[in-house]
């Protein structure tokens, strides 16, 4: 398993009072994308995954940067696009949960 996936599985970042946690489905999504990218371009895959993993860390500074998803009324849920990828996350109290990560062309 690549080092970035190992660090992702145990990662819990903090900024001031805000925490960032990757949910199990988001970790599975990252692993699936990494395998797919490696099959198609093994040299570009690590760079792309490093970029995708770094993006949610920006939410620690700007947690409301994503587009709000109105279908989730209970808490603040949003989607954040990065090129052809989308990251869904949810803010509950002082924690940002990364819920899902996928390529926009995937059949979900």
C-alpha positions in Angstrom: 0.0 0.0 0.0 1.4 3.4 -0.9 2.5 5.7 2.0 -0.1 8.3 1.2 -2.9 5.8 1.7 -1.5 4.6 5.0 -1.3 8.2 6.2 -4.8 8.9 5.0 -6.2 6.0 7.0 -4.8 7.4 10.2 -5.1 11.0 9.4 -6.8 13.4 11.7 -5.9 17.0 11.1 -6.7 20.0 13.3 -6.8 23.7 12.6 -7.7 25.9 15.5 -10.8 24.0 16.8 -11.8 22.3 13.5 -11.0 18.7 12.8 -10.9 16.9 9.5 -11.8 13.2 9.4 -11.9 10.8 6.4 -14.9 8.4 6.5 -14.3 4.8 5.4 -16.2 5.2 2.1 -14.0 8.2 1.2 -10.8 6.2 2.0 -12.2 3.4 -0.1 -12.9 5.8 -2.9 -9.3 7.2 -2.7 -7.9 3.7 -2.9 -10.1 2.8 -5.9 -9.2 6.0 -7.7 -5.5 5.4 -7.1 -5.7 1.9 -8.5 -7.6 3.1 -11.6 -5.2 5.9 -12.2 -2.1 3.7 -11.7 -3.5 1.3 -14.4 -3.8 4.2 -16.9 -0.8 6.3 -16.1 1.4 5.0 -13.2 3.6 8.1 -13.3 0.7 10.6 -13.0 -1.3 8.6 -10.4 0.8 9.6 -7.4 0.8 13.3 -8.3 -3.0 13.3 -8.9 -3.7 11.5 -5.6 -1.4 13.8 -3.7 -3.4 16.7 -5.1 -6.8 15.2 -4.3 -5.7 14.3 -0.7 -4.4 17.8 -0.1 -7.6 19.5 -1.2 -9.7 18.6 1.9 -7.0 20.2 4.1 -8.0 23.5 2.6 -11.4 23.0 4.2 -9.8 23.5 7.6 -9.2 27.1 6.7 -12.2 27.6 4.4 -14.8 25.1 5.6 -17.7 26.6 3.6 -15.9 26.8 0.3 -17.9 24.1 -1.3 -21.3 24.3 -2.9 -24.1 23.5 -0.4 -26.2 20.4 -1.0 -29.7 21.3 -0.2 -31.0 17.8 0.0 -29.2 17.4 3.4 -31.0 19.7 5.8 -29.8 18.2 9.1 -26.2 19.4 8.8 -24.1 21.4 6.4 -23.2 19.1 3.5 -21.3 20.3 0.5 -19.5 19.3 -2.7 -16.2 20.6 -3.7 -14.9 20.1 -7.3 -11.3 19.6 -8.2 -10.9 19.4 -11.9 -12.8 16.3 -12.9 -13.1 15.1 -9.4 -15.7 15.8 -6.7 -15.3 15.6 -3.0 -18.4 15.5 -0.8 -18.1 16.5 2.8 -20.2 17.3 5.8 -19.7 19.7 8.7 -21.0 18.6 12.1 -20.1 20.9 15.0 -16.3 21.4 14.8 -15.6 18.4 12.6 -15.4 18.2 8.8 -16.1 14.7 7.5 -14.9 13.8 4.0 -17.7 11.5 2.8 -17.0 10.5 -0.8 -14.4 11.2 -3.5 -15.0 10.3 -7.2 -14.3 11.2 -10.8 -17.3 13.1 -12.3 -17.6 10.7 -15.2 -18.1 7.7 -12.9 -21.4 6.0 -12.8 -22.5 6.5 -9.2 
